Amino acid sequence: MACSALLRKASLVGAFFVSAFYLAPALALCPPSGPLQSVQVQRVVDGDTLRLADGRSVRLIGLNSPELGRDGRSAEPYAEAARRRLDELVSASGRRIGLQLGREARDRYGRTLAHGFDARGRNLEAQLLAEGLGYLVAIAPNLALLDCQRAAEQQARQAHAGLWRQPPLRSPQQLSRGGFALVRGRVERVERNGGGVWLELDGPLVLQVAPKALAHFDVQRLQRLAGMRVEARGWVVDRSRRGGVKPGKARWLLPLSHEAMLEVLR
């Protein structure tokens, strides 16, 4: 059955859907904003990546799940749970889901960037976020469901669900390797130059808002953050592996892609 037909069928049983499948307010508010491609899923690779029967690899938009073990590294907490849960959601739709391509439809690895929807039109990423099985990420221009997905994650945090039972927050001093991280620290200094806006934290970490990302931030607000505590998320880069770190410069760099990746703490 085509995905559009499945969605029409879902509308006929709306009352049943609300009573039996309503997991969180955020989930019901993440409908597709355009037409969907109906696709067959061959395999769930991990909590945010699918392999389709047509050979495409799909990276789900707005969600970053914990990493599975590879290259000698052990799996991160809830990585396998996220993969299993996504597989359950896909299986419940007969291994056929709807895809809504992002405005930017491919990433640098050649993967298709898309939102996924089950047979009832529920956003797959929001379901995982609401269950605490992944982190919200916001990368322009693929921001169509940002507000809804952010609400889903917030619900999981408030309920201490999944990975939020013991939030994996780190200080800059606790960073030991590159990769996705959720970091809290105090902004010691703010600088703006040709490389964008730089927020130097109280430790070996600097946050960067590159010039191309400034449109997605309130720049005046950024420049007033000195002395404030913040929570930042994103992919940390070890600058010492790029040929060394200049004296007085932080070893770790965390580029910020959107203001949703930075929270000012009270």
C-alpha positions in Angstrom: 0.0 0.0 0.0 1.4 3.5 -0.9 2.4 5.7 2.0 -0.2 8.3 1.0 -2.9 5.7 1.2 -1.7 4.6 4.6 -1.8 8.2 5.8 -5.4 8.6 4.5 -6.4 5.4 6.3 -4.8 6.7 9.5 -7.1 9.8 9.3 -10.1 7.6 9.4 -9.1 6.0 12.7 -7.9 9.2 14.3 -9.7 8.7 17.6 -8.2 5.2 18.0 -4.8 6.6 17.1 -5.0 9.3 19.9 -6.1 6.8 22.6 -3.8 3.9 21.7 -0.7 5.4 20.1 -0.5 8.9 21.6 2.9 8.9 23.4 3.6 12.6 23.8 2.1 15.9 22.7 5.1 16.5 20.5 4.6 13.4 18.4 1.1 14.4 17.2 2.5 17.8 16.1 5.2 16.5 13.8 3.2 15.8 10.6 4.9 16.0 7.2 4.9 19.4 5.6 4.8 18.1 2.1 4.5 15.0 -0.1 6.2 11.8 1.0 8.1 9.2 -0.9 7.1 5.7 -0.1 10.1 3.5 0.4 11.0 0.0 1.5 13.5 -0.3 4.3 16.1 -3.1 3.9 18.0 -2.6 7.2 18.1 -0.3 10.2 21.8 0.6 10.5 21.7 2.4 13.8 19.4 4.7 15.7 19.4 7.4 13.0 20.4 5.7 9.7 18.5 3.4 7.4 19.5 1.4 4.3 16.7 1.3 1.7 15.9 -1.6 -0.7 16.9 0.7 -3.6 20.4 1.0 -2.2 20.2 4.4 -0.7 21.5 5.2 2.8 19.2 7.6 4.7 20.3 9.9 7.6 17.3 11.0 9.5 17.1 14.8 10.0 17.1 16.3 13.4 18.3 13.3 15.4 21.7 12.1 16.5 21.6 8.7 18.2 24.3 7.3 20.5 27.1 5.6 18.6 27.3 1.8 18.2 30.6 0.1 19.0 33.1 0.1 16.2 36.9 0.3 15.6 37.6 -1.0 19.0 35.3 1.4 20.8 32.5 0.1 22.9 28.9 1.2 22.2 27.7 4.3 23.8 24.8 4.0 26.4 21.4 3.5 24.6 23.0 3.0 21.2 21.7 -0.5 20.8 18.3 0.4 22.4 17.9 3.3 19.8 18.7 0.9 16.9 16.2 -1.7 18.2 13.5 0.9 18.7 13.9 2.4 15.3 13.7 -1.2 13.9 10.5 -1.8 15.8 8.9 1.4 14.4 9.9 0.5 10.9 8.7 -3.1 11.3 5.3 -1.9 12.7 4.8 -0.1 9.3 5.5 -3.3 7.3 9.1 -2.1 6.6 7.6 0.7 4.4 7.9 4.3 5.5 7.4 7.7 4.1 10.3 10.1 3.4 10.3 13.8 3.2 13.6 15.0 1.8 15.4 17.9 3.4 16.0 21.2 1.6 19.6 19.9 1.4 18.9 16.4 0.2 22.4 14.9 0.6 25.2 15.1 3.1 29.0 15.1 2.4 29.0 11.3 2.7 26.4 11.0 -0.1 23.6 9.9 2.3 20.0 11.0 1.6 18.9 13.5 4.3 15.2 13.1 5.1 12.5 13.0 7.7 11.0 9.6 8.2 7.3 8.9 8.9 5.5 5.6 9.9 2.3 4.3 8.4 0.2 6.6 10.7 2.2 9.7 9.7 4.2 9.9 12.9 7.6 11.3 12.7 10.2 8.7 13.5 12.8 11.1 14.8 10.4 12.7 17.2 9.4 9.3 18.6 13.0 8.5 19.4 13.6 11.9 20.9 10.6 11.7 23.1 11.8 8.3 24.4 15.2 9.6 25.2 17.0 7.6 22.5 18.8 10.4 20.8 19.8 14.1 20.8 18.2 16.9 18.9 20.5 18.4 16.3 19.7 21.4 14.1 21.7 21.9 10.8 20.4 24.5 8.3 18.7 24.4 5.9 17.0 21.3 7.2 14.9 22.8 9.9 11.3 22.1 8.9 10.5 20.1 12.1 12.9 21.8 14.5 10.4 23.2 17.0 8.4 20.0 17.2 11.4 17.8 17.6 12.8 20.2 20.2 9.6 19.8 22.2 9.9 16.0 21.9 13.4 16.0 23.4 12.4 18.4 26.1 9.7 16.0 27.2 12.2 13.2 27.5 14.5 15.4 29.6 11.8 16.4 32.0 10.7 12.8 32.4 14.4 11.6 32.8 13.7 9.1 30.0 16.3 7.0 28.3 19.7 8.6 28.1 18.4 11.6 30.2 18.2 9.4 33.3 21.9 10.2 33.7 22.4 13.1 31.4 25.8 12.7 29.6 26.9 16.2 30.3 30.6 17.0 30.3 32.7 19.9 31.3 35.4 21.2 28.9 38.0 19.6 31.2 36.3 16.2 30.8 36.7 16.1 27.0 39.0 13.3 25.9 38.2 12.7 22.2 36.4 14.2 19.3 32.8 13.4 18.3 29.3 14.4 19.4 29.2 15.9 22.9 26.9 17.8 25.3 29.0 20.3 27.2 28.4 22.8 30.0 30.7 25.6 30.9 31.0 29.3 31.6 31.8 31.7 28.8 35.0 33.5 29.7 35.4 35.7 26.6 33.5 36.5 23.3 35.3 37.5 20.2 34.1 38.3 16.7 36.5 38.3 13.7 36.6 37.0 10.2 36.1 33.5 11.4 32.7 34.4 13.0 31.9 34.6 16.7 34.0 32.7 19.2 32.9 31.8 22.7 35.9 30.8 24.9 34.8 28.6 27.8 36.4 28.1 31.2 38.5 25.2 30.0 40.1 23.8 26.9 37.1 24.4 24.6 36.0 27.2 22.3 32.6 27.4 20.6 32.6 28.8 17.1 29.7 30.2 15.1 31.1 30.4 11.6 30.1 33.3 9.3 27.8 31.1 7.3 25.9 30.1 10.5 25.5 33.6 11.9 22.1 34.1 10.2 20.7 31.4 12.5 21.8 33.3 15.7 21.0 36.5 17.5 24.6 37.9 17.2 24.0 40.7 19.7 22.9 38.1 22.3 26.0 36.0 21.6 28.2 39.0 22.3 26.6 39.4 25.7 27.3 35.9 26.9 30.6 36.6 28.7 30.2 35.4 32.3 27.1 33.2 31.5 26.9 29.5 31.9 25.8 27.7 28.7 25.1 24.2 27.4 26.3 23.4 23.9 26.0 20.4 21.7 27.6 19.3 18.5 30.6 17.5 17.1 33.8 18.4 18.9 37.1 18.6 16.9 40.5 18.0 18.4 42.6 20.8 17.0 45.8 19.2 18.2 45.4 16.7 15.4 45.5 19.5 12.8 49.1 20.2 13.3 49.2 21.4 16.9 47.5 24.1 19.0 49.0 27.5 19.3 49.9 28.7 22.8 46.9 30.2 24.6 44.4 28.5 22.3 41.9 25.8 23.3 42.6 22.2 22.2 38.9 21.5 21.6 36.6 23.2 19.0 32.9 22.8 18.9 31.3 24.5 15.8 27.7 25.6 16.4 25.3 25.3 13.4 22.1 26.8 14.9 21.0 28.6 18.0 19.1 25.4 19.0 22.5 23.9 19.7 23.3 26.4 22.4 21.3 27.0 25.6 21.9 29.8 28.1 21.5 28.3 31.7 19.9 30.2 34.5 
